[in-house]
Amino acid sequence: MEKVGKVLGVVLVVTVLILGIWMIYQVVSYTASLDERYTVPFMAVIGGFLGVLVGKWLDRKNARLAQFRSLKLEKYEEFVKKFTEVFNNADTQKPASEDLIRFMREWQWIITLRCGPKLLKSYTKWRKEITDGGPQIVLSMGTFFLAMREDLGHSNSGISNEIAAHLMLKYPDLFLKLLNERPSITWDEISQIEKDLGLS
């Protein structure tokens, strides 16, 4: 059924293109048959009419995109705010995995319905790593947040997924250094190193 739908879609596009080409040919042929005194005004009218149609179409398209972007921005801001509340823990830098998983379940359908493909892909990867509970989730979180920014039309030039560590953790430079040296390091090991250094 899906293949039939694709074939019908292609047939429709080809038909529209053929009709468009035929109409252009008819207009050009008719214009060529006119007296030169009428050719320029006729073409000006046709050009103005097409310009108005294209302009109105672009205006409506941009208005829909702006409205959709506004709705996404509102939901994304709410998501980030609530996520930050869940992630922050007064006693430890280790995120509360059960709370995070519960939070993700509550929001997964909103994200799925409103986000673009790249954001959805980074979200699913992030959620899987949250279930695992290791420190790598911070980098996946950064990738997800960058995809969220891109989905809203922002540039991520000069920003890496390490930004999440700097925004969310108390000692981001140490965390990133340890994670780079030992990708399989655990939260407990990071916490112990911080204690040994007199940081917590």
C-alpha positions as CSV (number, residue, x, y, z in Angstrom):
1,M,0.0,0.0,0.0
2,E,2.9,2.3,0.9
3,K,4.5,1.7,-2.5
4,V,1.3,2.4,-4.3
5,G,1.0,5.7,-2.5
6,K,4.6,6.6,-3.5
7,V,3.9,5.7,-7.1
8,L,0.7,7.8,-7.1
9,G,2.6,10.7,-5.6
10,V,5.2,10.5,-8.4
11,V,2.5,10.3,-11.0
12,L,0.8,13.4,-9.5
13,V,4.0,15.4,-9.5
14,V,4.8,14.5,-13.1
15,T,1.3,15.3,-14.2
16,V,1.4,18.7,-12.5
17,L,4.8,19.4,-14.2
18,I,3.5,18.4,-17.6
19,L,0.4,20.7,-17.1
20,G,2.6,23.5,-16.0
21,I,4.9,23.2,-19.0
22,W,1.9,23.0,-21.3
23,M,0.4,26.1,-19.8
24,I,3.7,28.0,-20.2
25,Y,3.9,26.9,-23.8
26,Q,0.3,28.1,-24.5
27,V,1.0,31.5,-22.9
28,V,4.2,31.9,-24.9
29,S,2.5,30.9,-28.1
30,Y,-0.4,33.2,-27.5
31,T,2.0,36.1,-26.6
32,A,4.0,35.5,-29.8
33,S,0.8,35.8,-31.8
34,L,-0.1,39.2,-30.3
35,D,0.8,42.6,-31.8
36,E,4.0,44.0,-30.3
37,R,1.9,46.9,-28.8
38,Y,0.1,44.3,-26.6
39,T,3.0,41.9,-25.8
40,V,4.7,44.0,-23.2
41,P,1.6,44.9,-21.2
42,F,0.3,41.4,-21.4
43,M,3.6,39.9,-20.1
44,A,3.6,42.6,-17.4
45,V,0.1,41.6,-16.3
46,I,1.0,37.9,-16.3
47,G,4.3,38.6,-14.4
48,G,2.5,40.7,-11.8
49,F,-0.2,38.1,-11.3
50,L,2.3,35.3,-10.8
51,G,4.3,37.6,-8.5
52,V,1.3,38.2,-6.3
53,L,0.5,34.4,-6.2
54,V,4.0,33.5,-5.3
55,G,4.2,36.3,-2.7
56,K,1.0,35.2,-1.0
57,W,2.1,31.6,-0.9
58,L,5.5,32.5,0.6
59,D,3.8,34.8,3.2
60,R,1.4,32.0,4.2
61,K,4.2,29.5,4.4
62,N,6.4,31.8,6.5
63,A,3.5,32.6,8.8
64,R,2.9,28.8,9.3
65,L,6.6,28.2,10.0
66,A,6.8,31.1,12.4
67,Q,3.7,29.9,14.3
68,F,5.0,26.3,14.4
69,R,8.5,27.6,15.6
70,S,6.8,29.6,18.3
71,L,4.9,26.5,19.5
72,K,8.1,24.4,19.5
73,L,10.1,27.1,21.3
74,E,7.4,27.3,24.0
75,K,7.5,23.5,24.5
76,Y,11.3,23.2,24.3
77,E,11.7,25.9,26.9
78,E,9.3,24.1,29.2
79,F,11.1,20.8,28.6
80,V,14.5,22.4,29.4
81,K,13.2,24.0,32.6
82,K,11.6,20.9,33.9
83,F,14.5,18.7,32.9
84,T,16.9,21.0,34.8
85,E,14.8,20.7,37.9
86,V,14.9,16.9,37.6
87,F,18.6,16.8,36.8
88,N,19.8,19.1,39.6
89,N,20.5,17.3,42.8
90,A,21.6,19.1,46.0
91,D,23.6,16.1,47.4
92,T,25.4,14.9,44.3
93,Q,26.2,15.6,40.7
94,K,24.9,12.2,39.8
95,P,21.5,12.6,38.0
96,A,18.6,10.8,39.6
97,S,18.2,8.1,36.9
98,E,14.7,7.0,37.9
99,D,13.4,10.5,37.9
100,L,15.0,11.2,34.6
101,I,13.5,8.1,33.0
102,R,10.1,9.0,34.3
103,F,10.5,12.5,33.0
104,M,11.5,11.3,29.6
105,R,8.5,9.0,29.4
106,E,6.2,11.9,30.1
107,W,7.7,14.1,27.4
108,Q,8.7,11.6,24.7
109,W,5.5,12.0,22.6
110,I,5.6,15.8,22.7
111,I,9.2,15.6,21.5
112,T,8.3,13.0,18.8
113,L,5.4,15.1,17.5
114,R,7.1,18.5,17.4
115,C,10.7,17.9,16.6
116,G,12.7,17.3,13.4
117,P,14.4,14.0,12.4
118,K,17.9,15.0,13.6
119,L,16.5,16.0,17.0
120,L,14.4,12.9,17.3
121,K,17.5,10.7,16.6
122,S,19.6,12.4,19.2
123,Y,16.7,12.2,21.7
124,T,16.4,8.4,21.3
125,K,20.2,8.0,21.7
126,W,20.1,10.2,24.8
127,R,17.2,8.3,26.3
128,K,18.9,5.0,25.8
129,E,22.0,6.2,27.7
130,I,19.9,7.7,30.5
131,T,18.6,4.1,31.0
132,D,22.2,2.9,31.2
133,G,22.9,5.7,33.7
134,G,26.6,6.4,32.9
135,P,28.3,9.8,32.6
136,Q,28.2,9.6,28.8
137,I,24.6,10.8,29.1
138,V,26.0,14.3,29.6
139,L,27.5,14.4,26.1
140,S,24.4,12.8,24.6
141,M,22.4,15.5,26.4
142,G,24.6,18.1,24.8
143,T,24.1,16.6,21.4
144,F,20.3,16.7,22.0
145,F,20.3,20.3,23.1
146,L,22.4,21.3,20.1
147,A,19.9,19.5,17.8
148,M,17.1,21.3,19.6
149,R,18.8,24.7,18.9
150,E,19.2,23.7,15.2
151,D,15.6,22.6,15.0
152,L,14.6,26.2,16.1
153,G,16.8,27.7,13.4
154,H,19.8,28.7,15.6
155,S,23.4,28.2,14.5
156,N,25.7,25.9,16.5
157,S,28.9,27.2,15.0
158,G,31.7,26.9,17.5
159,I,29.6,24.9,20.0
160,S,30.2,21.2,20.9
161,N,28.2,18.8,22.9
162,E,30.5,19.4,25.9
163,I,28.4,22.6,26.5
164,A,26.0,20.5,28.5
165,A,28.8,19.7,31.1
166,H,29.6,23.3,31.5
167,L,25.9,24.2,32.0
168,M,24.9,21.3,34.2
169,L,27.9,20.2,36.3
170,K,29.8,21.9,39.1
171,Y,33.2,20.9,37.9
172,P,32.8,20.5,34.1
173,D,36.5,20.7,33.2
174,L,37.4,17.9,35.5
175,F,34.5,15.8,34.4
176,L,35.4,16.1,30.7
177,K,39.1,15.4,31.4
178,L,38.2,12.2,33.3
179,L,35.6,11.1,30.7
180,N,38.2,11.6,27.9
181,E,40.8,9.6,29.8
182,R,38.4,6.9,30.9
183,P,35.2,6.7,28.8
184,S,33.8,3.9,31.0
185,I,34.3,5.8,34.3
186,T,31.3,5.8,36.6
187,W,29.6,8.5,38.5
188,D,30.7,7.0,41.8
189,E,34.4,7.1,40.6
190,I,34.0,10.7,39.5
191,S,32.5,11.6,42.9
192,Q,35.3,9.9,44.7
193,I,38.0,11.7,42.7
194,E,36.3,15.0,43.5
195,K,36.4,14.1,47.2
196,D,40.0,13.2,47.0
197,L,40.8,16.6,45.4
198,G,38.8,18.3,48.1
199,L,36.2,19.6,45.7
200,S,33.1,18.0,47.4
